[in-house]
Amino acid sequence: SRDDLLGVATRDALDSLDVFARLDQAPYVPANGARYPDTELGAQLRDVARAIKGRVGLEIAFLDTGGWDTHVLEGASEGQLATLLRGLADALAAFRTDLGDLMADVCVLTMSEFGRTVAENGSTGTDHGRGTAMMVLGGTVRGGRVLGAWPGLAPDQLVDGRDLAVATDFRTLFSEVLVHHLGNPDVAAVFPGFAWDDARRL
């Protein structure tokens, strides 16, 4: 019944709180000299690393970091966007260093809910756009590559004359993680109506 399901969910949530409360009792010292940046994302990734190393049964974690809506003063190599990207890179690098050999069982997938326009706006920033990039980090990832079709930046290749075209459905990458990392072959149960072809893996 609905009440039974609610009771189970409530007990699971309370049990989880107890587990994390026990983890918080001792100060956490990252391993391998890892230094997390003093940011919200750095703290979140440090907590995830602590949970992984604490063997609490964590299988999936979702983290959110804001500030990417760079409509104004986006800058270049030293601007607002560069600062955001540096913070993301530093937090992920610390997480990777902290986990060490445990990264062989961990997969980190980054994505944005929207991209940015190709052209700069009147406030030296960019507005909401379509195409974006996703990054994957993990022990079984064959990294160091950029995958997917490049749609091009020529005016006739842009969507509505302003946006980078979407070349890869985000569900393709999520499906690969679902099947090949989490071991769940039932893509249709997670993404109803999405046709994923394992033979065309990224």
Long-range contacts (C-beta under 8 A, 24 or more apart in sequence): 16-56, 19-54, 19-56, 20-51, 20-56, 23-50, 23-51, 23-54, 23-56, 30-94, 30-97, 30-98, 31-97, 31-98, 31-99, 31-100, 32-97, 32-98, 32-100, 33-97, 34-94, 34-95, 34-97, 34-98, 35-94, 36-90, 36-91, 36-94, 36-95, 36-98, 37-87, 37-90, 37-91, 37-94, 39-65, 39-87, 39-91, 40-65, 41-65, 41-87, 41-88, 41-91, 42-87, 42-90, 42-91, 42-94, 45-91, 45-92, 45-94, 45-95, 46-94, 46-95, 46-98, 48-95, 49-95, 49-98, 49-99, 52-99, 52-102, 52-106, 53-99, 53-102, 59-182, 60-182, 68-112, 69-128, 70-116, 70-125, 70-126, 71-121, 71-123, 71-125, 71-126, 71-127, 72-123, 72-124, 72-125, 73-123, 73-124, 73-125, 74-120, 74-124, 74-125, 74-126, 75-124, 80-125, 92-137, 96-137, 103-137, 103-138, 103-139, 104-139, 104-140, 105-139, 106-138, 106-139, 107-136, 107-137, 107-138, 107-139, 107-140, 107-141, 107-177, 107-181, 108-136, 108-137, 108-138, 109-134, 109-135, 109-136, 109-173, 109-174, 109-177, 110-134, 110-135, 110-136, 110-137, 111-170, 115-163, 115-164, 117-162, 117-163, 118-153, 118-158, 118-162, 118-163, 118-164, 119-162, 129-162, 129-163, 129-164, 130-159, 130-163, 130-164, 130-165, 130-166, 131-159, 131-163, 131-164, 131-165, 131-166, 131-167, 132-164, 134-170, 134-173, 136-173, 136-177, 138-181, 140-180, 140-181, 147-202, 148-202, 168-202, 169-194, 171-196, 172-196, 172-202, 173-202, 176-201, 176-202
